[in-house]
């Protein structure tokens, strides 16, 4: 059986991205590996063993084109309204709180936020299948 261990995204500016993921999700640098021409930065927190890998290419000056095929990363939180308020207070520009219902019952409560490179992150309230 496979175990998911990380997801990788390419970012333009290391400091800006590390600061965003720390402020938004409490992700800290677990490891940083400079190579010739690029650097890999692994972010994690105590909630999970899953990591976010940031790849910074040294020769990149222009923002990445995310295209129309990228979906999103997702994280879960205990109190969605409190997190949304925290994001607003921190100037992270969260989208509106939303709820999907299925068969007359709440299925998901969430909001989206974009990181400095335009990647979308879904913030879901814990419950049901979203623990």
Z-matrix of the N, CA and C atoms (Angstrom, degrees):
N
C 1 1.451
C 2 1.520 1 108.59
N 3 1.318 2 116.54 1 134.05
C 4 1.464 3 121.59 2 179.29
C 5 1.525 4 110.63 3 -79.84
N 6 1.309 5 115.76 4 148.87
C 7 1.460 6 122.35 5 177.34
C 8 1.527 7 107.76 6 -120.04
N 9 1.339 8 117.58 7 122.05
C 10 1.457 9 121.03 8 177.02
C 11 1.532 10 108.81 9 -68.76
N 12 1.344 11 116.68 10 129.32
C 13 1.459 12 119.65 11 -176.57
C 14 1.525 13 113.88 12 -119.15
N 15 1.345 14 117.95 13 -32.19
C 16 1.454 15 118.85 14 176.45
C 17 1.527 16 111.00 15 -162.19
N 18 1.316 17 114.03 16 164.80
C 19 1.454 18 122.60 17 171.28
C 20 1.517 19 106.09 18 -125.83
N 21 1.340 20 117.25 19 142.10
C 22 1.460 21 121.31 20 -176.59
C 23 1.516 22 110.19 21 -113.43
N 24 1.325 23 115.93 22 138.50
C 25 1.455 24 122.08 23 169.88
C 26 1.523 25 108.37 24 -132.03
N 27 1.326 26 115.97 25 149.44
C 28 1.467 27 121.49 26 176.71
C 29 1.521 28 108.09 27 -92.42
N 30 1.324 29 115.66 28 131.10
C 31 1.459 30 120.55 29 -179.02
C 32 1.522 31 109.56 30 -125.23
N 33 1.316 32 114.80 31 153.43
C 34 1.461 33 120.01 32 -176.23
C 35 1.520 34 112.60 33 -82.95
N 36 1.346 35 117.45 34 -43.36
C 37 1.460 36 121.68 35 -175.72
C 38 1.521 37 110.38 36 -126.05
N 39 1.318 38 116.10 37 115.63
C 40 1.463 39 121.58 38 -177.03
C 41 1.528 40 112.80 39 -56.61
N 42 1.320 41 117.85 40 -53.81
C 43 1.471 42 120.69 41 -174.97
C 44 1.525 43 111.62 42 -59.46
N 45 1.315 44 117.07 43 -43.44
C 46 1.461 45 121.85 44 -179.04
C 47 1.529 46 110.95 45 -62.92
N 48 1.318 47 116.92 46 -43.10
C 49 1.466 48 120.62 47 -178.58
C 50 1.522 49 111.73 48 -72.13
N 51 1.315 50 117.83 49 -42.37
C 52 1.465 51 121.12 50 178.26
C 53 1.532 52 109.60 51 -60.92
N 54 1.332 53 117.00 52 -42.53
C 55 1.465 54 120.60 53 179.22
C 56 1.526 55 111.29 54 -63.83
N 57 1.333 56 117.84 55 -41.82
C 58 1.463 57 120.91 56 179.42
C 59 1.519 58 111.19 57 -62.43
N 60 1.326 59 118.41 58 -50.63
C 61 1.468 60 121.05 59 -176.15
C 62 1.526 61 112.30 60 -67.64
N 63 1.322 62 116.58 61 -27.71
C 64 1.463 63 119.50 62 173.81
C 65 1.533 64 109.99 63 -70.88
N 66 1.326 65 117.38 64 -50.79
C 67 1.459 66 121.08 65 -178.27
C 68 1.525 67 111.93 66 -63.52
N 69 1.318 68 116.83 67 -40.66
C 70 1.463 69 120.61 68 -175.86
C 71 1.522 70 112.69 69 -77.75
N 72 1.323 71 117.67 70 -45.51
C 73 1.466 72 120.74 71 -168.94
C 74 1.520 73 115.31 72 -127.61
N 75 1.324 74 117.31 73 6.09
C 76 1.458 75 119.78 74 179.72
C 77 1.521 76 112.97 75 67.30
N 78 1.336 77 117.03 76 22.61
C 79 1.458 78 120.34 77 177.66
C 80 1.521 79 109.25 78 -81.67
N 81 1.304 80 115.35 79 128.54
C 82 1.459 81 122.21 80 -179.18
C 83 1.524 82 109.38 81 -113.35
N 84 1.315 83 116.11 82 158.33
C 85 1.461 84 120.64 83 177.28
C 86 1.526 85 108.43 84 -69.21
N 87 1.337 86 115.43 85 116.23
C 88 1.464 87 121.55 86 176.92
C 89 1.522 88 109.94 87 -89.24
N 90 1.321 89 115.90 88 -38.44
C 91 1.467 90 122.20 89 178.71
C 92 1.517 91 108.66 90 -152.33
N 93 1.318 92 114.88 91 152.10
C 94 1.467 93 121.64 92 177.74
C 95 1.516 94 107.27 93 -140.69
N 96 1.336 95 116.42 94 124.41
C 97 1.456 96 121.89 95 -175.77
C 98 1.524 97 110.98 96 -126.30
N 99 1.334 98 117.58 97 100.99
C 100 1.464 99 119.77 98 174.80
C 101 1.530 100 110.29 99 -77.84
N 102 1.319 101 115.74 100 136.89
C 103 1.463 102 123.67 101 174.55
C 104 1.521 103 107.15 102 -127.27
N 105 1.326 104 117.03 103 171.57
C 106 1.458 105 120.22 104 175.27
C 107 1.525 106 108.60 105 -64.42
N 108 1.316 107 116.68 106 113.10
C 109 1.455 108 121.40 107 174.55
C 110 1.516 109 116.27 108 91.45
N 111 1.330 110 118.98 109 -11.12
C 112 1.469 111 120.17 110 178.96
C 113 1.521 112 110.06 111 -158.76
N 114 1.337 113 115.04 112 162.50
C 115 1.460 114 121.87 113 177.94
C 116 1.520 115 108.45 114 -133.06
N 117 1.332 116 116.10 115 138.43
C 118 1.458 117 122.78 116 175.04
C 119 1.519 118 108.14 117 -108.01
N 120 1.333 119 115.48 118 128.25
C 121 1.462 120 121.53 119 179.38
C 122 1.524 121 107.52 120 -122.80
N 123 1.326 122 117.23 121 123.77
C 124 1.466 123 121.91 122 179.55
C 125 1.521 124 109.10 123 -103.59
N 126 1.336 125 115.48 124 124.55
C 127 1.458 126 122.39 125 -179.24
C 128 1.519 127 109.36 126 -109.85
N 129 1.344 128 115.86 127 140.71
C 130 1.463 129 119.69 128 178.53
C 131 1.525 130 109.75 129 -155.22
N 132 1.334 131 114.52 130 169.80
C 133 1.466 132 120.66 131 171.21
C 134 1.525 133 108.32 132 -144.36
N 135 1.308 134 116.98 133 178.14
C 136 1.466 135 120.84 134 -173.45
C 137 1.531 136 113.25 135 -77.19
N 138 1.344 137 118.55 136 -6.71
C 139 1.465 138 121.64 137 -179.17
C 140 1.526 139 112.80 138 -71.20
N 141 1.347 140 117.36 139 -28.66
C 142 1.456 141 120.40 140 -173.01
C 143 1.520 142 110.46 141 -156.67
N 144 1.304 143 116.46 142 159.95
C 145 1.457 144 121.35 143 174.56
C 146 1.518 145 112.36 144 -85.37
N 147 1.331 146 117.30 145 -9.78
C 148 1.461 147 122.02 146 179.72
C 149 1.521 148 109.27 147 -70.68
N 150 1.333 149 116.77 148 138.43
C 151 1.454 150 121.07 149 -177.90
C 152 1.525 151 111.29 150 -120.20
N 153 1.327 152 114.67 151 157.61
C 154 1.450 153 122.23 152 170.56
C 155 1.521 154 106.83 153 -105.82
N 156 1.316 155 116.28 154 124.41
C 157 1.461 156 121.70 155 178.10
C 158 1.522 157 108.46 156 -100.24
N 159 1.325 158 116.12 157 121.05
C 160 1.456 159 121.45 158 173.66
C 161 1.522 160 107.80 159 -97.79
N 162 1.320 161 116.76 160 128.79
C 163 1.456 162 121.53 161 175.45
C 164 1.519 163 108.18 162 -109.58
N 165 1.326 164 116.35 163 121.98
C 166 1.457 165 122.23 164 178.22
C 167 1.525 166 107.02 165 -112.57
N 168 1.324 167 116.49 166 113.26
C 169 1.462 168 121.21 167 177.78
C 170 1.517 169 108.74 168 -88.09
N 171 1.330 170 116.07 169 124.25
C 172 1.458 171 121.87 170 -173.80
C 173 1.507 172 114.92 171 -62.79
N 174 1.317 173 118.50 172 -27.88
C 175 1.456 174 120.86 173 -176.49
C 176 1.526 175 112.81 174 -94.85
N 177 1.317 176 117.87 175 9.34
C 178 1.464 177 121.74 176 -175.96
C 179 1.527 178 110.24 177 -92.46
N 180 1.347 179 116.37 178 125.80
C 181 1.458 180 120.95 179 178.17
C 182 1.519 181 111.59 180 -116.17
N 183 1.321 182 117.47 181 -24.51
C 184 1.468 183 121.51 182 -176.38
C 185 1.526 184 109.98 183 -99.59
N 186 1.334 185 116.90 184 147.58
C 187 1.470 186 119.54 185 176.04
C 188 1.528 187 111.17 186 -58.17
N 189 1.319 188 116.38 187 150.99
C 190 1.462 189 121.63 188 177.97
C 191 1.518 190 109.89 189 -74.53
N 192 1.318 191 116.02 190 143.91
C 193 1.458 192 121.97 191 174.13
C 194 1.520 193 106.55 192 -86.81
N 195 1.331 194 116.87 193 111.79
C 196 1.461 195 120.43 194 -176.74
C 197 1.518 196 112.42 195 -77.38
N 198 1.316 197 117.25 196 -12.32
C 199 1.451 198 120.37 197 177.16
C 200 1.517 199 112.16 198 66.81
N 201 1.311 200 116.27 199 -165.54
C 202 1.459 201 120.40 200 -179.55
C 203 1.520 202 112.61 201 -112.66
N 204 1.323 203 116.95 202 11.78
C 205 1.453 204 119.92 203 -178.61
C 206 1.517 205 114.92 204 -104.75
N 207 1.332 206 117.84 205 -11.59
C 208 1.456 207 120.44 206 -177.31
C 209 1.513 208 110.00 207 -72.86
N 210 1.325 209 116.70 208 134.83
C 211 1.459 210 122.03 209 177.23
C 212 1.514 211 110.53 210 -90.38
N 213 1.336 212 116.66 211 -106.13
C 214 1.459 213 120.28 212 178.89
C 215 1.517 214 110.12 213 -168.09
N 216 1.311 215 114.97 214 160.97
C 217 1.460 216 122.37 215 167.22
C 218 1.518 217 106.34 216 -89.62
N 219 1.320 218 117.96 217 158.64
C 220 1.460 219 121.14 218 177.45
C 221 1.521 220 109.87 219 -137.67
N 222 1.331 221 115.18 220 141.28
C 223 1.463 222 122.72 221 174.28
C 224 1.522 223 107.43 222 -130.89
N 225 1.329 224 116.32 223 156.93
C 226 1.467 225 119.63 224 177.46
C 227 1.520 226 109.82 225 -117.39
N 228 1.345 227 114.83 226 148.27
C 229 1.464 228 121.92 227 -179.72
C 230 1.521 229 108.96 228 -135.27
N 231 1.330 230 116.23 229 157.10
C 232 1.463 231 120.90 230 179.71
C 233 1.521 232 112.67 231 -71.22
N 234 1.325 233 117.60 232 -45.12
C 235 1.464 234 121.98 233 -173.27
C 236 1.525 235 108.39 234 -124.48
N 237 1.315 236 116.16 235 96.95
C 238 1.461 237 121.54 236 -175.09
C 239 1.528 238 112.26 237 -62.15
N 240 1.324 239 117.28 238 -44.49
C 241 1.469 240 120.41 239 -178.65
C 242 1.528 241 110.94 240 -61.88
N 243 1.335 242 116.62 241 -41.67
C 244 1.464 243 120.15 242 179.16
C 245 1.528 244 111.04 243 -65.37
N 246 1.328 245 117.17 244 -40.85
C 247 1.470 246 120.00 245 178.05
C 248 1.519 247 110.78 246 -65.47
N 249 1.328 248 116.82 247 -41.29
C 250 1.460 249 120.47 248 178.89
C 251 1.528 250 109.90 249 -60.08
N 252 1.324 251 117.15 250 -44.50
C 253 1.461 252 121.49 251 178.26
C 254 1.530 253 110.66 252 -63.47
N 255 1.326 254 117.18 253 -39.57
C 256 1.472 255 121.00 254 178.89
C 257 1.524 256 110.47 255 -64.51
N 258 1.336 257 116.76 256 -42.79
C 259 1.460 258 120.98 257 178.03
C 260 1.526 259 110.34 258 -61.19
N 261 1.339 260 117.15 259 -44.09
C 262 1.463 261 120.35 260 178.59
C 263 1.517 262 110.98 261 -61.32
N 264 1.332 263 116.83 262 -46.21
C 265 1.469 264 121.05 263 -179.51
C 266 1.524 265 111.91 264 -62.73
N 267 1.334 266 116.74 265 -31.58
C 268 1.470 267 121.47 266 -179.82
C 269 1.528 268 112.25 267 -84.39
N 270 1.333 269 117.30 268 -0.89
C 271 1.457 270 120.48 269 179.58
C 272 1.511 271 114.09 270 72.98
N 273 1.342 272 117.29 271 26.54
C 274 1.466 273 121.42 272 -177.32
C 275 1.531 274 113.16 273 -88.59
N 276 1.326 275 117.43 274 -0.51
C 277 1.466 276 123.54 275 174.05
C 278 1.522 277 114.74 276 54.60
N 279 1.327 278 117.90 277 58.20
C 280 1.470 279 119.28 278 177.68
C 281 1.520 280 110.77 279 -70.17
N 282 1.334 281 115.86 280 152.36
C 283 1.454 282 120.79 281 173.70
C 284 1.524 283 109.86 282 -74.45
N 285 1.319 284 115.02 283 179.89
C 286 1.466 285 120.78 284 -178.50
C 287 1.524 286 111.29 285 -67.23
N 288 1.332 287 115.45 286 149.46
C 289 1.464 288 120.89 287 171.98
C 290 1.527 289 107.95 288 -67.72
N 291 1.329 290 116.25 289 136.12
C 292 1.463 291 121.44 290 -179.17
C 293 1.514 292 110.15 291 -134.61
N 294 1.326 293 115.07 292 160.74
C 295 1.465 294 120.83 293 176.18
C 296 1.517 295 109.29 294 -141.28
N 297 1.335 296 115.52 295 134.61
C 298 1.462 297 121.75 296 171.71
C 299 1.514 298 107.61 297 -105.55
N 300 1.312 299 116.48 298 134.06
C 301 1.462 300 121.62 299 173.99
C 302 1.521 301 108.58 300 -108.47
N 303 1.314 302 114.88 301 150.57
C 304 1.472 303 121.45 302 177.57
C 305 1.521 304 107.12 303 -139.17
N 306 1.310 305 115.30 304 125.33
C 307 1.465 306 121.47 305 -179.53
C 308 1.527 307 111.44 306 53.57
N 309 1.341 308 115.48 307 40.78
C 310 1.452 309 121.39 308 175.96
C 311 1.512 310 115.92 309 77.50
N 312 1.340 311 117.36 310 6.41
C 313 1.465 312 121.08 311 -179.27
C 314 1.520 313 109.33 312 -124.86
N 315 1.347 314 116.52 313 150.77
C 316 1.467 315 118.25 314 176.10
C 317 1.524 316 110.97 315 -60.37
N 318 1.318 317 116.04 316 130.93
C 319 1.462 318 121.42 317 177.72
C 320 1.525 319 110.48 318 -104.48
N 321 1.339 320 116.16 319 -44.09
C 322 1.465 321 119.93 320 -178.01
C 323 1.525 322 109.98 321 -153.15
N 324 1.334 323 115.78 322 136.28
C 325 1.465 324 122.93 323 169.96
C 326 1.522 325 106.00 324 -116.45
N 327 1.350 326 116.30 325 132.55
C 328 1.459 327 118.81 326 -170.69
C 329 1.527 328 111.58 327 -162.85
N 330 1.335 329 113.92 328 169.32
C 331 1.461 330 122.73 329 165.16
C 332 1.519 331 107.31 330 -146.55
N 333 1.317 332 116.04 331 162.03
C 334 1.461 333 121.82 332 176.77
C 335 1.519 334 109.37 333 -111.40
N 336 1.320 335 115.42 334 151.12
C 337 1.454 336 122.75 335 171.99
C 338 1.530 337 105.98 336 -138.46
N 339 1.326 338 116.83 337 149.00
C 340 1.463 339 121.17 338 177.50
C 341 1.515 340 109.44 339 -107.67
N 342 1.337 341 115.93 340 139.24
C 343 1.462 342 119.83 341 177.15
C 344 1.530 343 108.76 342 -79.89
N 345 1.334 344 118.76 343 177.59
C 346 1.468 345 120.38 344 -176.44
C 347 1.530 346 114.35 345 -61.01
N 348 1.327 347 117.92 346 -21.25
C 349 1.463 348 121.05 347 179.10
C 350 1.518 349 112.75 348 -96.13
N 351 1.341 350 117.55 349 1.27
C 352 1.453 351 120.56 350 177.33
C 353 1.515 352 115.28 351 95.98
N 354 1.336 353 118.13 352 0.07
C 355 1.462 354 120.22 353 177.14
C 356 1.524 355 109.33 354 -69.69
N 357 1.309 356 116.64 355 135.79
C 358 1.463 357 121.68 356 -179.97
C 359 1.517 358 110.06 357 -89.37
N 360 1.338 359 115.67 358 137.92
C 361 1.461 360 122.26 359 175.84
C 362 1.520 361 106.75 360 -124.68
N 363 1.335 362 115.52 361 127.80
C 364 1.457 363 120.93 362 177.28
C 365 1.520 364 108.32 363 -93.19
N 366 1.320 365 116.36 364 129.05
C 367 1.457 366 122.37 365 177.72
C 368 1.525 367 106.61 366 -108.75
N 369 1.335 368 116.83 367 110.98
C 370 1.456 369 123.85 368 -175.70
C 371 1.517 370 111.06 369 -106.61
N 372 1.330 371 115.70 370 143.74
C 373 1.454 372 119.23 371 172.28
C 374 1.522 373 109.26 372 -75.13
N 375 1.327 374 117.25 373 134.37
C 376 1.462 375 121.16 374 -179.61
C 377 1.514 376 111.22 375 -63.60
N 378 1.312 377 114.64 376 139.03
C 379 1.448 378 121.59 377 178.69
C 380 1.515 379 109.99 378 151.26
N 381 1.321 380 116.48 379 157.40
C 382 1.469 381 120.00 380 -179.37
C 383 1.508 382 111.32 381 57.68
N 384 1.320 383 115.85 382 -126.10
C 385 1.474 384 118.92 383 -179.80
C 386 1.524 385 112.59 384 -85.66
N 387 1.325 386 117.34 385 -4.24
C 388 1.451 387 121.42 386 -175.94
C 389 1.525 388 111.03 387 -104.22
N 390 1.309 389 116.69 388 72.72
C 391 1.457 390 121.75 389 179.07
C 392 1.494 391 107.92 390 -97.81
